[in-house]
Structures are given as C-alpha cells and as structure tokens.
C-alpha cells in the first residue's frame, strides 16, 4: 500500500515537471525572436602547456636574506596590543625556560649515567628473553576471548545509547 502511494506521488511529481516544461516551451514560442536569449556555448580557447620552459632567464635568484626583525616590523599596528596584553610576564617566562632547560639537562644526564653491561646482555635483556615465550602463550590463550568480550561490551554500550 505504501509502495502504491509512493508510486502515485512519484507519478504526480513527474507529471507536474512535464507540465512546467510544457508551459516554458509555450512561453518561449510566444516570445519574439529578438527577446529570446540566444543559447551560446562558451568558445574553447587554447591553453598553454604547463610544462616549464628550459629558459634559465626566467629563474628567480634569491639574493637578499630575510632577517628575523622583518616579521616583528610587519606586526606593528594591531600587533602592538599583543605585546601589551601578554599572558605571562617576562620573569615568569624566564623561570619557565630555566626549569625546562633543567629538565632537558636532567634527561641528558640520566641517559648518560645508565650502566651498560660489559658482557653484552643486561638483566633486562635476559628477563625479556625469558618472558617472551610465556607472554606469547598467555596472549594466544587469552587474547581472542578478551577481544570478544570487549567488542561485545562496546556493542552493548552503543546499542543501549
């Protein structure tokens, strides 16, 4: 029943479109030829190939180096307000930079003070090698059921919302 209503509405739409087109044709036929807008297609024009010429005369040589002061000079005007409305004052900015540089220095000293075994294998390497087969077995036994449970839980969560 719903399909018949849809078909009838489609038929009504098509008939109204046909009627509008027929009305437009009769209006065009009634207009004098001078008032009709001529239907013209845009003329095709030749477009030059985008392939670059081998002329070296068109190569742009950059000889002037940009200084770092130019962007600041360009920022004058509305940018002056930014200088006045800074969120952090200079003292706090300097203190933050010092603390960050101290963290970087600490990171560098920590990485250099780690003792490397002279025999070639460390306790960490041996532990990894011993744990690898046990971890693989545990993953083989438990990973499929774990993934199924998590996917089912997520599907239930999405389905309930």
Secondary structure as UniProt FT lines:
FT   HELIX           2..30
FT   TURN            33..35
FT   HELIX           56..58
FT   HELIX           69..74
FT   TURN            75..79
FT   HELIX           80..84
FT   HELIX           90..113
FT   HELIX           123..160
//
